[in-house]
Amino acid sequence: MSWSLRFAEPIVLPDGRKLATLRDAVRHLAKIIPEAERDMLEVLSASDLLTQAAEHDGPVEFARIATLQAINRHVERVLNPNRKDHHWGRRKLARDR
């Protein structure tokens, strides 16, 4: 295997650049992640999965997902409060009305 393996779908960065190979992903992570954050779980997972994919025939798609998680490690998910609430009770049939 090789560091030149390509992702099935490239990672598109906010500035428009694309990370298409494992080598691109490792270089980008090394550039954007500060030294103090390199022991974070997301970063360690991404580096391990990228290495596994490149050197030990590991799954490339898992490496892609881990890279996305490392890039977005400080982004918090926000739920939409305007969403319609679900009715979790039993549905009433026409004959029961």
mmCIF file as gemmi writes it, N, C-alpha and C atoms, coordinates in Angstrom:
data_model
loop_
_atom_site.group_PDB
_atom_site.id
_atom_site.type_symbol
_atom_site.label_atom_id
_atom_site.label_alt_id
_atom_site.label_comp_id
_atom_site.label_asym_id
_atom_site.label_entity_id
_atom_site.label_seq_id
_atom_site.pdbx_PDB_ins_code
_atom_site.Cartn_x
_atom_site.Cartn_y
_atom_site.Cartn_z
_atom_site.occupancy
_atom_site.B_iso_or_equiv
_atom_site.pdbx_formal_charge
_atom_site.auth_seq_id
_atom_site.auth_asym_id
_atom_site.pdbx_PDB_model_num
ATOM 1 N N . MET Axp A 1 ? 0.853 -1.184 0 1 0 ? 1 A 1
ATOM 2 C CA . MET Axp A 1 ? 0 0 0 1 0 ? 1 A 1
ATOM 3 C C . MET Axp A 1 ? 0.893 1.241 0 1 0 ? 1 A 1
ATOM 4 N N . SER Axp A 2 ? 0.247 2.382 -0.137 1 0 ? 2 A 1
ATOM 5 C CA . SER Axp A 2 ? 1.029 3.587 -0.343 1 0 ? 2 A 1
ATOM 6 C C . SER Axp A 2 ? 0.289 4.815 0.189 1 0 ? 2 A 1
ATOM 7 N N . TRP Axp A 3 ? 1.061 5.856 0.476 1 0 ? 3 A 1
ATOM 8 C CA . TRP Axp A 3 ? 0.483 7.122 0.931 1 0 ? 3 A 1
ATOM 9 C C . TRP Axp A 3 ? -0.219 7.849 -0.22 1 0 ? 3 A 1
ATOM 10 N N . SER Axp A 4 ? -0.088 7.365 -1.438 1 0 ? 4 A 1
ATOM 11 C CA . SER Axp A 4 ? -0.736 8.022 -2.573 1 0 ? 4 A 1
ATOM 12 C C . SER Axp A 4 ? -2.125 7.457 -2.856 1 0 ? 4 A 1
ATOM 13 N N . LEU Axp A 5 ? -2.631 6.59 -1.959 1 0 ? 5 A 1
ATOM 14 C CA . LEU Axp A 5 ? -4.002 6.095 -2.125 1 0 ? 5 A 1
ATOM 15 C C . LEU Axp A 5 ? -4.986 7.263 -2.081 1 0 ? 5 A 1
ATOM 16 N N . ARG Axp A 6 ? -6.001 7.193 -2.923 1 0 ? 6 A 1
ATOM 17 C CA . ARG Axp A 6 ? -6.973 8.278 -3.02 1 0 ? 6 A 1
ATOM 18 C C . ARG Axp A 6 ? -8.231 7.93 -2.24 1 0 ? 6 A 1
ATOM 19 N N . PHE Axp A 7 ? -8.848 8.96 -1.661 1 0 ? 7 A 1
ATOM 20 C CA . PHE Axp A 7 ? -10.148 8.794 -1.018 1 0 ? 7 A 1
ATOM 21 C C . PHE Axp A 7 ? -11.2 8.596 -2.106 1 0 ? 7 A 1
ATOM 22 N N . ALA Axp A 8 ? -12.276 7.892 -1.781 1 0 ? 8 A 1
ATOM 23 C CA . ALA Axp A 8 ? -13.367 7.709 -2.743 1 0 ? 8 A 1
ATOM 24 C C . ALA Axp A 8 ? -13.98 9.062 -3.092 1 0 ? 8 A 1
ATOM 25 N N . GLU Axp A 9 ? -14.081 9.926 -2.112 1 0 ? 9 A 1
ATOM 26 C CA . GLU Axp A 9 ? -14.586 11.283 -2.305 1 0 ? 9 A 1
ATOM 27 C C . GLU Axp A 9 ? -13.63 12.222 -1.583 1 0 ? 9 A 1
ATOM 28 N N . PRO Axp A 10 ? -13.011 13.183 -2.283 1 0 ? 10 A 1
ATOM 29 C CA . PRO Axp A 10 ? -12.042 14.056 -1.63 1 0 ? 10 A 1
ATOM 30 C C . PRO Axp A 10 ? -12.686 14.907 -0.535 1 0 ? 10 A 1
ATOM 31 N N . ILE Axp A 11 ? -11.876 15.29 0.44 1 0 ? 11 A 1
ATOM 32 C CA . ILE Axp A 11 ? -12.33 16.172 1.512 1 0 ? 11 A 1
ATOM 33 C C . ILE Axp A 11 ? -12.178 17.594 1.006 1 0 ? 11 A 1
ATOM 34 N N . VAL Axp A 12 ? -13.267 18.335 0.978 1 0 ? 12 A 1
ATOM 35 C CA . VAL Axp A 12 ? -13.239 19.718 0.511 1 0 ? 12 A 1
ATOM 36 C C . VAL Axp A 12 ? -13.112 20.624 1.732 1 0 ? 12 A 1
ATOM 37 N N . LEU Axp A 13 ? -12.058 21.431 1.748 1 0 ? 13 A 1
ATOM 38 C CA . LEU Axp A 13 ? -11.81 22.345 2.855 1 0 ? 13 A 1
ATOM 39 C C . LEU Axp A 13 ? -12.605 23.629 2.665 1 0 ? 13 A 1
ATOM 40 N N . PRO Axp A 14 ? -12.822 24.4 3.739 1 0 ? 14 A 1
ATOM 41 C CA . PRO Axp A 14 ? -13.594 25.645 3.616 1 0 ? 14 A 1
ATOM 42 C C . PRO Axp A 14 ? -13.018 26.644 2.618 1 0 ? 14 A 1
ATOM 43 N N . ASP Axp A 15 ? -11.696 26.613 2.4 1 0 ? 15 A 1
ATOM 44 C CA . ASP Axp A 15 ? -11.097 27.555 1.445 1 0 ? 15 A 1
ATOM 45 C C . ASP Axp A 15 ? -11.145 27.049 0.006 1 0 ? 15 A 1
ATOM 46 N N . GLY Axp A 16 ? -11.774 25.882 -0.208 1 0 ? 16 A 1
ATOM 47 C CA . GLY Axp A 16 ? -11.94 25.355 -1.554 1 0 ? 16 A 1
ATOM 48 C C . GLY Axp A 16 ? -10.922 24.312 -1.963 1 0 ? 16 A 1
ATOM 49 N N . ARG Axp A 17 ? -9.824 24.174 -1.213 1 0 ? 17 A 1
ATOM 50 C CA . ARG Axp A 17 ? -8.833 23.159 -1.542 1 0 ? 17 A 1
ATOM 51 C C . ARG Axp A 17 ? -9.402 21.778 -1.242 1 0 ? 17 A 1
ATOM 52 N N . LYS Axp A 18 ? -8.817 20.765 -1.88 1 0 ? 18 A 1
ATOM 53 C CA . LYS Axp A 18 ? -9.29 19.395 -1.696 1 0 ? 18 A 1
ATOM 54 C C . LYS Axp A 18 ? -8.148 18.511 -1.208 1 0 ? 18 A 1
ATOM 55 N N . LEU Axp A 19 ? -8.495 17.63 -0.286 1 0 ? 19 A 1
ATOM 56 C CA . LEU Axp A 19 ? -7.557 16.604 0.167 1 0 ? 19 A 1
ATOM 57 C C . LEU Axp A 19 ? -7.977 15.31 -0.514 1 0 ? 19 A 1
ATOM 58 N N . ALA Axp A 20 ? -7.205 14.871 -1.481 1 0 ? 20 A 1
ATOM 59 C CA . ALA Axp A 20 ? -7.598 13.717 -2.286 1 0 ? 20 A 1
ATOM 60 C C . ALA Axp A 20 ? -6.878 12.437 -1.887 1 0 ? 20 A 1
ATOM 61 N N . THR Axp A 21 ? -5.666 12.548 -1.32 1 0 ? 21 A 1
ATOM 62 C CA . THR Axp A 21 ? -4.89 11.359 -0.987 1 0 ? 21 A 1
ATOM 63 C C . THR Axp A 21 ? -4.581 11.313 0.505 1 0 ? 21 A 1
ATOM 64 N N . LEU Axp A 22 ? -4.095 10.169 0.947 1 0 ? 22 A 1
ATOM 65 C CA . LEU Axp A 22 ? -3.684 10.031 2.348 1 0 ? 22 A 1
ATOM 66 C C . LEU Axp A 22 ? -2.547 10.998 2.674 1 0 ? 22 A 1
ATOM 67 N N . ARG Axp A 23 ? -1.628 11.175 1.737 1 0 ? 23 A 1
ATOM 68 C CA . ARG Axp A 23 ? -0.506 12.098 1.939 1 0 ? 23 A 1
ATOM 69 C C . ARG Axp A 23 ? -1.014 13.534 2.126 1 0 ? 23 A 1
ATOM 70 N N . ASP Axp A 24 ? -1.989 13.946 1.32 1 0 ? 24 A 1
ATOM 71 C CA . ASP Axp A 24 ? -2.563 15.282 1.465 1 0 ? 24 A 1
ATOM 72 C C . ASP Axp A 24 ? -3.165 15.467 2.852 1 0 ? 24 A 1
ATOM 73 N N . ALA Axp A 25 ? -3.873 14.443 3.336 1 0 ? 25 A 1
ATOM 74 C CA . ALA Axp A 25 ? -4.546 14.531 4.631 1 0 ? 25 A 1
ATOM 75 C C . ALA Axp A 25 ? -3.534 14.648 5.767 1 0 ? 25 A 1
ATOM 76 N N . VAL Axp A 26 ? -2.478 13.845 5.734 1 0 ? 26 A 1
ATOM 77 C CA . VAL Axp A 26 ? -1.459 13.894 6.791 1 0 ? 26 A 1
ATOM 78 C C . VAL Axp A 26 ? -0.755 15.242 6.787 1 0 ? 26 A 1
ATOM 79 N N . ARG Axp A 27 ? -0.396 15.726 5.619 1 0 ? 27 A 1
ATOM 80 C CA . ARG Axp A 27 ? 0.278 17.039 5.547 1 0 ? 27 A 1
ATOM 81 C C . ARG Axp A 27 ? -0.623 18.152 6.072 1 0 ? 27 A 1
ATOM 82 N N . HIS Axp A 28 ? -1.888 18.098 5.718 1 0 ? 28 A 1
ATOM 83 C CA . HIS Axp A 28 ? -2.813 19.138 6.179 1 0 ? 28 A 1
ATOM 84 C C . HIS Axp A 28 ? -2.977 19.091 7.695 1 0 ? 28 A 1
ATOM 85 N N . LEU Axp A 29 ? -3.154 17.895 8.251 1 0 ? 29 A 1
ATOM 86 C CA . LEU Axp A 29 ? -3.302 17.776 9.698 1 0 ? 29 A 1
ATOM 87 C C . LEU Axp A 29 ? -2.039 18.248 10.42 1 0 ? 29 A 1
ATOM 88 N N . ALA Axp A 30 ? -0.877 17.917 9.892 1 0 ? 30 A 1
ATOM 89 C CA . ALA Axp A 30 ? 0.378 18.346 10.517 1 0 ? 30 A 1
ATOM 90 C C . ALA Axp A 30 ? 0.518 19.861 10.503 1 0 ? 30 A 1
ATOM 91 N N . LYS Axp A 31 ? -0.054 20.489 9.48 1 0 ? 31 A 1
ATOM 92 C CA . LYS Axp A 31 ? 0.05 21.943 9.363 1 0 ? 31 A 1
ATOM 93 C C . LYS Axp A 31 ? -0.95 22.681 10.246 1 0 ? 31 A 1
ATOM 94 N N . ILE Axp A 32 ? -2.187 22.167 10.363 1 0 ? 32 A 1
ATOM 95 C CA . ILE Axp A 32 ? -3.22 22.943 11.057 1 0 ? 32 A 1
ATOM 96 C C . ILE Axp A 32 ? -3.351 22.639 12.546 1 0 ? 32 A 1
ATOM 97 N N . ILE Axp A 33 ? -2.87 21.487 12.989 1 0 ? 33 A 1
ATOM 98 C CA . ILE Axp A 33 ? -3.07 21.111 14.393 1 0 ? 33 A 1
ATOM 99 C C . ILE Axp A 33 ? -1.875 21.582 15.214 1 0 ? 33 A 1
ATOM 100 N N . PRO Axp A 34 ? -2.149 22.409 16.236 1 0 ? 34 A 1
ATOM 101 C CA . PRO Axp A 34 ? -1.046 22.88 17.085 1 0 ? 34 A 1
ATOM 102 C C . PRO Axp A 34 ? -0.448 21.735 17.912 1 0 ? 34 A 1
ATOM 103 N N . GLU Axp A 35 ? 0.764 21.945 18.35 1 0 ? 35 A 1
ATOM 104 C CA . GLU Axp A 35 ? 1.488 20.927 19.13 1 0 ? 35 A 1
ATOM 105 C C . GLU Axp A 35 ? 0.724 20.518 20.386 1 0 ? 35 A 1
ATOM 106 N N . ALA Axp A 36 ? 0.057 21.455 21.026 1 0 ? 36 A 1
ATOM 107 C CA . ALA Axp A 36 ? -0.654 21.175 22.277 1 0 ? 36 A 1
ATOM 108 C C . ALA Axp A 36 ? -1.875 20.282 22.074 1 0 ? 36 A 1
ATOM 109 N N . GLU Axp A 37 ? -2.421 20.226 20.86 1 0 ? 37 A 1
ATOM 110 C CA . GLU Axp A 37 ? -3.632 19.448 20.603 1 0 ? 37 A 1
ATOM 111 C C . GLU Axp A 37 ? -3.348 18.116 19.916 1 0 ? 37 A 1
ATOM 112 N N . ARG Axp A 38 ? -2.118 17.764 19.741 1 0 ? 38 A 1
ATOM 113 C CA . ARG Axp A 38 ? -1.788 16.536 19.011 1 0 ? 38 A 1
ATOM 114 C C . ARG Axp A 38 ? -2.053 15.268 19.81 1 0 ? 38 A 1
ATOM 115 N N . ASP Axp A 39 ? -2.362 15.404 21.096 1 0 ? 39 A 1
ATOM 116 C CA . ASP Axp A 39 ? -2.692 14.224 21.881 1 0 ? 39 A 1
ATOM 117 C C . ASP Axp A 39 ? -4.192 14.076 22.094 1 0 ? 39 A 1
ATOM 118 N N . MET Axp A 40 ? -4.981 14.865 21.37 1 0 ? 40 A 1
ATOM 119 C CA . MET Axp A 40 ? -6.437 14.74 21.443 1 0 ? 40 A 1
ATOM 120 C C . MET Axp A 40 ? -6.872 13.434 20.771 1 0 ? 40 A 1
ATOM 121 N N . LEU Axp A 41 ? -7.964 12.869 21.258 1 0 ? 41 A 1
ATOM 122 C CA . LEU Axp A 41 ? -8.432 11.58 20.756 1 0 ? 41 A 1
ATOM 123 C C . LEU Axp A 41 ? -8.715 11.618 19.25 1 0 ? 41 A 1
ATOM 124 N N . GLU Axp A 42 ? -9.336 12.684 18.767 1 0 ? 42 A 1
ATOM 125 C CA . GLU Axp A 42 ? -9.671 12.782 17.345 1 0 ? 42 A 1
ATOM 126 C C . GLU Axp A 42 ? -8.424 12.797 16.471 1 0 ? 42 A 1
ATOM 127 N N . VAL Axp A 43 ? -7.402 13.513 16.928 1 0 ? 43 A 1
ATOM 128 C CA . VAL Axp A 43 ? -6.166 13.638 16.154 1 0 ? 43 A 1
ATOM 129 C C . VAL Axp A 43 ? -5.395 12.324 16.168 1 0 ? 43 A 1
ATOM 130 N N . LEU Axp A 44 ? -5.307 11.695 17.334 1 0 ? 44 A 1
ATOM 131 C CA . LEU Axp A 44 ? -4.614 10.407 17.423 1 0 ? 44 A 1
ATOM 132 C C . LEU Axp A 44 ? -5.309 9.339 16.582 1 0 ? 44 A 1
ATOM 133 N N . SER Axp A 45 ? -6.627 9.352 16.612 1 0 ? 45 A 1
ATOM 134 C CA . SER Axp A 45 ? -7.388 8.385 15.82 1 0 ? 45 A 1
ATOM 135 C C . SER Axp A 45 ? -7.15 8.597 14.327 1 0 ? 45 A 1
ATOM 136 N N . ALA Axp A 46 ? -7.169 9.858 13.897 1 0 ? 46 A 1
ATOM 137 C CA . ALA Axp A 46 ? -6.946 10.154 12.477 1 0 ? 46 A 1
ATOM 138 C C . ALA Axp A 46 ? -5.552 9.725 12.042 1 0 ? 46 A 1
ATOM 139 N N . SER Axp A 47 ? -4.551 10.041 12.851 1 0 ? 47 A 1
ATOM 140 C CA . SER Axp A 47 ? -3.185 9.682 12.46 1 0 ? 47 A 1
ATOM 141 C C . SER Axp A 47 ? -2.999 8.162 12.427 1 0 ? 47 A 1
ATOM 142 N N . ASP Axp A 48 ? -3.608 7.468 13.379 1 0 ? 48 A 1
ATOM 143 C CA . ASP Axp A 48 ? -3.499 6.01 13.402 1 0 ? 48 A 1
ATOM 144 C C . ASP Axp A 48 ? -4.193 5.386 12.192 1 0 ? 48 A 1
ATOM 145 N N . LEU Axp A 49 ? -5.401 5.838 11.882 1 0 ? 49 A 1
ATOM 146 C CA . LEU Axp A 49 ? -6.137 5.263 10.759 1 0 ? 49 A 1
ATOM 147 C C . LEU Axp A 49 ? -5.498 5.612 9.413 1 0 ? 49 A 1
ATOM 148 N N . LEU Axp A 50 ? -4.933 6.812 9.299 1 0 ? 50 A 1
ATOM 149 C CA . LEU Axp A 50 ? -4.223 7.168 8.067 1 0 ? 50 A 1
ATOM 150 C C . LEU Axp A 50 ? -2.997 6.277 7.883 1 0 ? 50 A 1
ATOM 151 N N . THR Axp A 51 ? -2.268 6.027 8.972 1 0 ? 51 A 1
ATOM 152 C CA . THR Axp A 51 ? -1.094 5.154 8.899 1 0 ? 51 A 1
ATOM 153 C C . THR Axp A 51 ? -1.496 3.722 8.575 1 0 ? 51 A 1
ATOM 154 N N . GLN Axp A 52 ? -2.558 3.241 9.207 1 0 ? 52 A 1
ATOM 155 C CA . GLN Axp A 52 ? -3.034 1.883 8.93 1 0 ? 52 A 1
ATOM 156 C C . GLN Axp A 52 ? -3.431 1.736 7.463 1 0 ? 52 A 1
ATOM 157 N N . ALA Axp A 53 ? -4.123 2.741 6.925 1 0 ? 53 A 1
ATOM 158 C CA . ALA Axp A 53 ? -4.552 2.665 5.525 1 0 ? 53 A 1
ATOM 159 C C . ALA Axp A 53 ? -3.367 2.703 4.572 1 0 ? 53 A 1
ATOM 160 N N . ALA Axp A 54 ? -2.362 3.508 4.89 1 0 ? 54 A 1
ATOM 161 C CA . ALA Axp A 54 ? -1.229 3.668 3.983 1 0 ? 54 A 1
ATOM 162 C C . ALA Axp A 54 ? -0.241 2.513 4.056 1 0 ? 54 A 1
ATOM 163 N N . GLU Axp A 55 ? -0.003 1.997 5.251 1 0 ? 55 A 1
ATOM 164 C CA . GLU Axp A 55 ? 1.085 1.039 5.401 1 0 ? 55 A 1
ATOM 165 C C . GLU Axp A 55 ? 0.644 -0.4 5.658 1 0 ? 55 A 1
ATOM 166 N N . HIS Axp A 56 ? -0.611 -0.598 6.096 1 0 ? 56 A 1
ATOM 167 C CA . HIS Axp A 56 ? -1.022 -1.952 6.469 1 0 ? 56 A 1
ATOM 168 C C . HIS Axp A 56 ? -2.333 -2.374 5.829 1 0 ? 56 A 1
ATOM 169 N N . ASP Axp A 57 ? -2.686 -1.773 4.698 1 0 ? 57 A 1
ATOM 170 C CA . ASP Axp A 57 ? -3.885 -2.156 3.953 1 0 ? 57 A 1
ATOM 171 C C . ASP Axp A 57 ? -5.165 -1.967 4.766 1 0 ? 57 A 1
ATOM 172 N N . GLY Axp A 58 ? -5.217 -0.901 5.555 1 0 ? 58 A 1
ATOM 173 C CA . GLY Axp A 58 ? -6.416 -0.598 6.341 1 0 ? 58 A 1
ATOM 174 C C . GLY Axp A 58 ? -7.469 0.082 5.483 1 0 ? 58 A 1
ATOM 175 N N . PRO Axp A 59 ? -8.664 0.263 6.023 1 0 ? 59 A 1
ATOM 176 C CA . PRO Axp A 59 ? -9.752 0.883 5.261 1 0 ? 59 A 1
ATOM 177 C C . PRO Axp A 59 ? -9.526 2.392 5.053 1 0 ? 59 A 1
ATOM 178 N N . VAL Axp A 60 ? -9.499 2.802 3.813 1 0 ? 60 A 1
ATOM 179 C CA . VAL Axp A 60 ? -9.25 4.199 3.468 1 0 ? 60 A 1
ATOM 180 C C . VAL Axp A 60 ? -10.431 5.082 3.884 1 0 ? 60 A 1
ATOM 181 N N . GLU Axp A 61 ? -11.636 4.562 3.801 1 0 ? 61 A 1
ATOM 182 C CA . GLU Axp A 61 ? -12.81 5.375 4.128 1 0 ? 61 A 1
ATOM 183 C C . GLU Axp A 61 ? -12.847 5.7 5.62 1 0 ? 61 A 1
ATOM 184 N N . PHE Axp A 62 ? -12.396 4.788 6.473 1 0 ? 62 A 1
ATOM 185 C CA . PHE Axp A 62 ? -12.323 5.088 7.904 1 0 ? 62 A 1
ATOM 186 C C . PHE Axp A 62 ? -11.304 6.195 8.156 1 0 ? 62 A 1
ATOM 187 N N . ALA Axp A 63 ? -10.208 6.173 7.414 1 0 ? 63 A 1
ATOM 188 C CA . ALA Axp A 63 ? -9.195 7.224 7.541 1 0 ? 63 A 1
ATOM 189 C C . ALA Axp A 63 ? -9.766 8.572 7.12 1 0 ? 63 A 1
ATOM 190 N N . ARG Axp A 64 ? -10.603 8.565 6.094 1 0 ? 64 A 1
ATOM 191 C CA . ARG Axp A 64 ? -11.237 9.804 5.64 1 0 ? 64 A 1
ATOM 192 C C . ARG Axp A 64 ? -12.169 10.372 6.716 1 0 ? 64 A 1
ATOM 193 N N . ILE Axp A 65 ? -12.972 9.507 7.306 1 0 ? 65 A 1
ATOM 194 C CA . ILE Axp A 65 ? -13.915 9.937 8.344 1 0 ? 65 A 1
ATOM 195 C C . ILE Axp A 65 ? -13.157 10.476 9.553 1 0 ? 65 A 1
ATOM 196 N N . ALA Axp A 66 ? -12.099 9.784 9.955 1 0 ? 66 A 1
ATOM 197 C CA . ALA Axp A 66 ? -11.308 10.236 11.097 1 0 ? 66 A 1
ATOM 198 C C . ALA Axp A 66 ? -10.631 11.572 10.805 1 0 ? 66 A 1
ATOM 199 N N . THR Axp A 67 ? -10.203 11.779 9.565 1 0 ? 67 A 1
ATOM 200 C CA . THR Axp A 67 ? -9.599 13.055 9.186 1 0 ? 67 A 1
ATOM 201 C C . THR Axp A 67 ? -10.619 14.178 9.284 1 0 ? 67 A 1
ATOM 202 N N . LEU Axp A 68 ? -11.832 13.935 8.836 1 0 ? 68 A 1
ATOM 203 C CA . LEU Axp A 68 ? -12.892 14.945 8.964 1 0 ? 68 A 1
ATOM 204 C C . LEU Axp A 68 ? -13.177 15.265 10.432 1 0 ? 68 A 1
ATOM 205 N N . GLN Axp A 69 ? -13.18 14.253 11.283 1 0 ? 69 A 1
ATOM 206 C CA . GLN Axp A 69 ? -13.411 14.484 12.703 1 0 ? 69 A 1
ATOM 207 C C . GLN Axp A 69 ? -12.271 15.279 13.322 1 0 ? 69 A 1
ATOM 208 N N . ALA Axp A 70 ? -11.038 15.032 12.908 1 0 ? 70 A 1
ATOM 209 C CA . ALA Axp A 70 ? -9.9 15.784 13.439 1 0 ? 70 A 1
ATOM 210 C C . ALA Axp A 70 ? -9.931 17.232 12.965 1 0 ? 70 A 1
ATOM 211 N N . ILE Axp A 71 ? -10.31 17.448 11.718 1 0 ? 71 A 1
ATOM 212 C CA . ILE Axp A 71 ? -10.391 18.816 11.204 1 0 ? 71 A 1
ATOM 213 C C . ILE Axp A 71 ? -11.48 19.596 11.925 1 0 ? 71 A 1
ATOM 214 N N . ASN Axp A 72 ? -12.611 18.94 12.208 1 0 ? 72 A 1
ATOM 215 C CA . ASN Axp A 72 ? -13.752 19.591 12.842 1 0 ? 72 A 1
ATOM 216 C C . ASN Axp A 72 ? -13.823 19.293 14.339 1 0 ? 72 A 1
ATOM 217 N N . ARG Axp A 73 ? -12.684 19.141 14.987 1 0 ? 73 A 1
ATOM 218 C CA . ARG Axp A 73 ? -12.662 18.722 16.388 1 0 ? 73 A 1
ATOM 219 C C . ARG Axp A 73 ? -13.246 19.752 17.344 1 0 ? 73 A 1
ATOM 220 N N . HIS Axp A 74 ? -13.324 21.013 16.967 1 0 ? 74 A 1
ATOM 221 C CA . HIS Axp A 74 ? -13.872 22.047 17.851 1 0 ? 74 A 1
ATOM 222 C C . HIS Axp A 74 ? -15.274 22.5 17.446 1 0 ? 74 A 1
ATOM 223 N N . VAL Axp A 75 ? -15.819 21.915 16.4 1 0 ? 75 A 1
ATOM 224 C CA . VAL Axp A 75 ? -17.145 22.295 15.925 1 0 ? 75 A 1
ATOM 225 C C . VAL Axp A 75 ? -18.189 21.521 16.723 1 0 ? 75 A 1
ATOM 226 N N . GLU Axp A 76 ? -19.128 22.244 17.295 1 0 ? 76 A 1
ATOM 227 C CA . GLU Axp A 76 ? -20.165 21.612 18.094 1 0 ? 76 A 1
ATOM 228 C C . GLU Axp A 76 ? -21.437 21.486 17.267 1 0 ? 76 A 1
ATOM 229 N N . ARG Axp A 77 ? -22.082 20.326 17.35 1 0 ? 77 A 1
ATOM 230 C CA . ARG Axp A 77 ? -23.324 20.117 16.602 1 0 ? 77 A 1
ATOM 231 C C . ARG Axp A 77 ? -24.442 20.918 17.248 1 0 ? 77 A 1
ATOM 232 N N . VAL Axp A 78 ? -25.255 21.549 16.429 1 0 ? 78 A 1
ATOM 233 C CA . VAL Axp A 78 ? -26.374 22.343 16.912 1 0 ? 78 A 1
ATOM 234 C C . VAL Axp A 78 ? -27.652 21.752 16.331 1 0 ? 78 A 1
ATOM 235 N N . LEU Axp A 79 ? -28.582 21.451 17.2 1 0 ? 79 A 1
ATOM 236 C CA . LEU Axp A 79 ? -29.862 20.93 16.743 1 0 ? 79 A 1
ATOM 237 C C . LEU Axp A 79 ? -30.793 22.086 16.406 1 0 ? 79 A 1
ATOM 238 N N . ASN Axp A 80 ? -31.65 21.882 15.43 1 0 ? 80 A 1
ATOM 239 C CA . ASN Axp A 80 ? -32.583 22.899 14.988 1 0 ? 80 A 1
ATOM 240 C C . ASN Axp A 80 ? -33.788 22.921 15.937 1 0 ? 80 A 1
ATOM 241 N N . PRO Axp A 81 ? -33.978 24.015 16.715 1 0 ? 81 A 1
ATOM 242 C CA . PRO Axp A 81 ? -35.098 24.054 17.651 1 0 ? 81 A 1
ATOM 243 C C . PRO Axp A 81 ? -36.449 24.27 16.955 1 0 ? 81 A 1
ATOM 244 N N . ASN Axp A 82 ? -36.452 24.699 15.702 1 0 ? 82 A 1
ATOM 245 C CA . ASN Axp A 82 ? -37.697 24.953 14.976 1 0 ? 82 A 1
ATOM 246 C C . ASN Axp A 82 ? -38.258 23.695 14.324 1 0 ? 82 A 1
ATOM 247 N N . ARG Axp A 83 ? -37.609 22.595 14.526 1 0 ? 83 A 1
ATOM 248 C CA . ARG Axp A 83 ? -38.023 21.341 13.933 1 0 ? 83 A 1
ATOM 249 C C . ARG Axp A 83 ? -39.353 20.887 14.513 1 0 ? 83 A 1
ATOM 250 N N . LYS Axp A 84 ? -40.168 20.283 13.697 1 0 ? 84 A 1
ATOM 251 C CA . LYS Axp A 84 ? -41.46 19.786 14.154 1 0 ? 84 A 1
ATOM 252 C C . LYS Axp A 84 ? -41.258 18.627 15.121 1 0 ? 84 A 1
ATOM 253 N N . ASP Axp A 85 ? -41.928 18.662 16.26 1 0 ? 85 A 1
ATOM 254 C CA . ASP Axp A 85 ? -41.814 17.592 17.24 1 0 ? 85 A 1
ATOM 255 C C . ASP Axp A 85 ? -42.568 16.358 16.758 1 0 ? 85 A 1
ATOM 256 N N . HIS Axp A 86 ? -42.062 15.217 17.117 1 0 ? 86 A 1
ATOM 257 C CA . HIS Axp A 86 ? -42.701 13.961 16.761 1 0 ? 86 A 1
ATOM 258 C C . HIS Axp A 86 ? -43.763 13.606 17.794 1 0 ? 86 A 1
ATOM 259 N N . HIS Axp A 87 ? -44.798 12.977 17.346 1 0 ? 87 A 1
ATOM 260 C CA . HIS Axp A 87 ? -45.823 12.457 18.241 1 0 ? 87 A 1
ATOM 261 C C . HIS Axp A 87 ? -45.47 11 18.498 1 0 ? 87 A 1
ATOM 262 N N . TRP Axp A 88 ? -45.026 10.694 19.704 1 0 ? 88 A 1
ATOM 263 C CA . TRP Axp A 88 ? -44.513 9.373 19.995 1 0 ? 88 A 1
ATOM 264 C C . TRP Axp A 88 ? -45.582 8.417 20.512 1 0 ? 88 A 1
ATOM 265 N N . GLY Axp A 89 ? -46.824 8.879 20.644 1 0 ? 89 A 1
ATOM 266 C CA . GLY Axp A 89 ? -47.883 7.996 21.125 1 0 ? 89 A 1
ATOM 267 C C . GLY Axp A 89 ? -48.372 7.054 20.042 1 0 ? 89 A 1
ATOM 268 N N . ARG Axp A 90 ? -49.331 6.235 20.394 1 0 ? 90 A 1
ATOM 269 C CA . ARG Axp A 90 ? -49.881 5.307 19.412 1 0 ? 90 A 1
ATOM 270 C C . ARG Axp A 90 ? -50.752 6.055 18.43 1 0 ? 90 A 1
ATOM 271 N N . ARG Axp A 91 ? -50.726 5.616 17.214 1 0 ? 91 A 1
ATOM 272 C CA . ARG Axp A 91 ? -51.524 6.243 16.175 1 0 ? 91 A 1
ATOM 273 C C . ARG Axp A 91 ? -52.97 5.779 16.305 1 0 ? 91 A 1
ATOM 274 N N . LYS Axp A 92 ? -53.886 6.72 16.183 1 0 ? 92 A 1
ATOM 275 C CA . LYS Axp A 92 ? -55.303 6.391 16.284 1 0 ? 92 A 1
ATOM 276 C C . LYS Axp A 92 ? -55.816 5.996 14.911 1 0 ? 92 A 1
ATOM 277 N N . LEU Axp A 93 ? -56.54 4.903 14.865 1 0 ? 93 A 1
ATOM 278 C CA . LEU Axp A 93 ? -57.147 4.436 13.643 1 0 ? 93 A 1
ATOM 279 C C . LEU Axp A 93 ? -58.486 5.131 13.457 1 0 ? 93 A 1
ATOM 280 N N . ALA Axp A 94 ? -58.986 5.145 12.232 1 0 ? 94 A 1
ATOM 281 C CA . ALA Axp A 94 ? -60.268 5.803 11.938 1 0 ? 94 A 1
ATOM 282 C C . ALA Axp A 94 ? -61.41 5.161 12.734 1 0 ? 94 A 1
ATOM 283 N N . ARG Axp A 95 ? -61.371 3.888 12.915 1 0 ? 95 A 1
ATOM 284 C CA . ARG Axp A 95 ? -62.467 3.225 13.631 1 0 ? 95 A 1
ATOM 285 C C . ARG Axp A 95 ? -62.466 3.546 15.136 1 0 ? 95 A 1
ATOM 286 N N . ASP Axp A 96 ? -61.301 4.01 15.661 1 0 ? 96 A 1
ATOM 287 C CA . ASP Axp A 96 ? -61.201 4.305 17.088 1 0 ? 96 A 1
ATOM 288 C C . ASP Axp A 96 ? -61.507 5.749 17.424 1 0 ? 96 A 1
ATOM 289 N N . ARG Axp A 97 ? -61.849 6.566 16.439 1 0 ? 97 A 1
ATOM 290 C CA . ARG Axp A 97 ? -62.087 7.998 16.703 1 0 ? 97 A 1
ATOM 291 C C . ARG Axp A 97 ? -63.451 8.248 17.234 1 0 ? 97 A 1
